Amino acid sequence: MVSIVICSIDPQRMRTVTANIQATIGVEHEVIIIDNAKELGGMGAGYNTGASRAKYDIICFMHDDVEFLTQGWGQCVLTHFKADARLGLIGIAGSRYKSKTVSGWWTNQPKADCCNIYQRLPTGKNRKFLLRPAGRNDVSVPVKVLDGVWLCTRKKIWEELPFNTAELKGFHFYDLDISLRISEKYTVAVVYDVDLLHFSNGNFGDEWVKGAIDFHERVNKVPLPASLDTPAPDAEAHVCRSWLQRLQIENITWENRKWWVKAAKAMDYPGLWPAVAGFYFPYVEKARMKLKAMIS
């Protein structure tokens, strides 16, 4: 009743996640493993290949570095789709607002961001990230975009709106792209009755930056900003500031930092100039220390 598609080249991860699925899903299912997504053209191509083999009406696309904590989560998925004929896609992290500013799904706006995930920290402990807009206490909250760690849809909707393999290669932004496109015609939602532990903190380095700019400037055809609520007047500046601060700690080259600042139009907001300086600071400091060592 649920087809699960996973792209992975790690046999041990696949054995672990498959065993966890079998122990927790609680409904009839199949696991479809795609071990050559890179050769096929990226995550979207791998997922499309797996979905074409799916025999059930509900398909879940998921990463290989997760562990389900909810017993019977498969029935939760089926119940969501049975309850709402217009439901097109569900996940466990997303936002009701997708900015025009170059970014991922996260906006750092409490009234927009939705999340229900456990994250494995470098210390080995698990931390639950629970974000829910005030006053929205249902088991699911509609959003515009979703993170790709876990996505479930109907097979007929995937057939209508498959992953964009013509324009999106690699392993980034396939999730924002498909969730934005599906949200134009169907309901997309974050659900709060499936608990999942994610072992990776994600990679927001040079490849992500280049993918982010390419997605926003060339690939995406959905008008942005896209929102389910009336956005705050400073919403774009707020998102831009949040991502300047988030990306500051990442291993991003100087050239790609300059490219991101230009693409995000961060300098259009004078109030963000200190944040822009902070974004550049790691490389300014490295250059200063190198020069100091050379002349000392």
N, C-alpha and C positions, 0 to 999 in steps of 0.2 A: 504493500500500500504506500510505501515511501521508498523512492530511489535516491540514493546518496552518492554524489559524485565528488571525488577527491583527487586533486592533482598532487602527486608526490613522487619523488625519486628515492625516498628513504625507506627501505624495507622494514626496518625496526619501527619507525614511526607508524607505518601502515598496519603492522601487526598490533601495535598498542592501541591505536585509535579504533581499528576494526573490532577488537575485543571489547573496548569500552562501549561502542555503539550496540553491539550484540547484547551486552549486559544491561543496557539502560533504555533502549528505544521502546520496547514493549509492544511493537506492532510488526506485522509482516513487512520485510524490507529487503533491499539488495544494496550492496556496496560496489560501486563501479570505480575502479582505480585507473587513473590516467598517468602513466609514468614517462610520457614524452611530450609534455605540454610545451617545453621550450622549443623543441623541434617543430611542433605544430604551429608555433607563432605566439605563444604566451598563455596566460591563464584563461582568457576568454575562449581561445581556440580549444584549449583542453576541456573546458567546461562544456562547450558546444558538442564536442566529440562524445563526451560521456553522456550528455543529455539525449543525444540521438539514439543511444542504446537503452535508455530507461524504459522499463516496462510498466511503471506505475504512474498514476496521475499527478502525484506530488513529487517534486524533485527538490532535494536539498543540496546546495553547493557549499562546501566547507573546507577550511584549512586542515592540514594534517597535524597541527600542533595544539590540539584542543582536547579537553576531557569533559564529557557531560556529567553533571552533578545531579540532574533531575531524573528520577526513575519514571519511566513511562512518557518521556518527552515526545515521542512520536505521536501519541494520542493527542497531546496538547496541540501539535502542529495540525493534525487532521481536524480538530475541533475548531480551530481558528478559521480554516478555509471553508468548513461546512457552515459556520455561523454567518459568513459574509460572502455573498456571491460576487461582490465587487473587489474582494481582496485579491491583490495581484502579487504581492511580495512581502515577506516578513524577514526581520533580522533582529539582532540584539543590541545594536548601536546605530544611532542615526540622528538626524536633526530635522526639525520642521522648517528650517531656513537654510537655503544654500546661497551663499554670497556670490557676488560677481567677482570679488577679490579672489585671487589665486589661493586655493586652500584645499584641505580635505573636508570631511563631513563635519568635523567639530567646529563650533562657533564660539564657545565659551559664553553663551547666553542662556541663563537658566530657563527662560520661558520657551526655548527652542530645542535644546539638546536633550536627547533621550538615550539612556544606556542601562543595560543590566548584564554586567559581565564581571567575572572574577579574573584578575590579572596576577600572574606569578611574578613576584618582585625579585630583583637580584639577590635579596637576602634569603630567598627560598620560601618566604611567606606569601600567602595569597591575600590580595586586597580586592574587596568588592567595589566596583564603580557603579553606583546607582544614581542615575539622573532621571528626574521626572518633572515636567512642568507643573507648577502649582495648580491644584484643582483637577488634575487629570489622574484619576485613581483607577481607571479601567485596566484590565489585563493587557491591553494593547493601546498604543498611542499612534495615530497617523503621523507620518513624516514625509519629507520630500526626498531625502537621500539616506542610504544605509552603508555601513561598513561591510566589507566583504568576508569577514571571518566566518560568517554563517548566514546563508541566504536560502530561503525556501520559496518556491513558486509553484504554480500549476503548470503542467507540461504544455497545455494549450497556449498559455501565455508566453512561455519560453519559445514555442514554435512561432508565435506572432512577433515577439520582440527578443530575439536571441542576443547573445553577447556580440558586441561590435568588433568583429575580427578584421574588418577591412581597414579600419583606421586606428585601432588600439592594439598595438603589439606589446609584448612584455607582460609585466605582472603588477602594474599599477593602474588605477582609475577605471578598471573594468566595472567596479562596483558602483561608483558614483554614476557612471554612464548608464548602466542598465536600470538603476533605481530611479534616476531622473526621468528616463524615457517611459518607464512603466507608470510612474506617478502622474504622467500627463493623461493617462486613460483609466487607471485603476487606483485602488487604495494601496498605499505602501505603509507599513507599520513596524514599530519596534514592539516586541512582545516581552512580557515580564514573568511568564510562567515557565520559561526554559532557562535553567542556570547552567552556565558553561564556563570552564576554566581555560584561559588562553595562556600559553607558555611563552609567547613572544611579545615584545613591546613594539614591534613594527620597525621599519627602516625608512627614515625620512632623510636620506642622504642625497647625493647628486642625481641618481637615477629618478628618485621620487620628485625632486625639484623640476627636472627636465620634463618628466611626465605630467606634472601639475600644470606647467605653463602650456605645454602642447595641448592638453585636454581643454583648457579654458580658452585658448586662442584659436584653435583649429578644429578640434573634434566635436565638442559639445554644440548641439543645435537647440537645446532647451533655453529659452530666455532666462537670463539671470539678472538680478537675484530672483530666486523662486521661494515663495513663502506661503505657509498655510495660515499665517497670522499677519496683522499689520506690523511691519518691522519698526523698530525704534529709528529715529532720525539719524542716529550715529552708528547704526548697525554695521555698515561696511567698514568704517574706521575701527570699530571695536574688534571685528574679525581680523582685520589686518594687523592690529596691534598684538592680538593674541597669538597669531601665527609667527610674527616677528620674534616674540618671546619664546614660543615653542621651538622654533627652528634654530635659535641661537646656539643651543647645545649640541646640534648635530654636526657630523663631519661633512661639511659642504664647502666646496672650493670657493675662493674669493670671487672668481668669475661668475659662478652660479649664484652666489649671494647678490651680486650686482644685478644679474639678470632677473632674479626673483623680485628684488626691490622695484625694478623698472616695470616688470609685468604686473605686479600687484598695485602699482601706482601709489606706493607708500609715501613718496615725497609730496603727493598732492595734499596730504594732511599735515600741516605744520605741527600739530600736537603730537605727531608720531615721530618727529625727527630724533628725539632722544632714544626711542625704541629702535630706530634705524641704526643709530650709532652703536647701540648695544648689540644689534645683529651683526655688525661688522667687527665688533670689539675683539673677539677671539683671534682674528687674523691680524688686526692692528697690534695687539699685544705680542703675538708671536714674532711679527716683524721687528718690533721695538727691541725685544730680547735678543733677537739674532744680530741686529745692528750693534747693540751694546756689547755682545760677546766679541764681535769683530773688531771693535775699536778699543777694547780693554786690554 
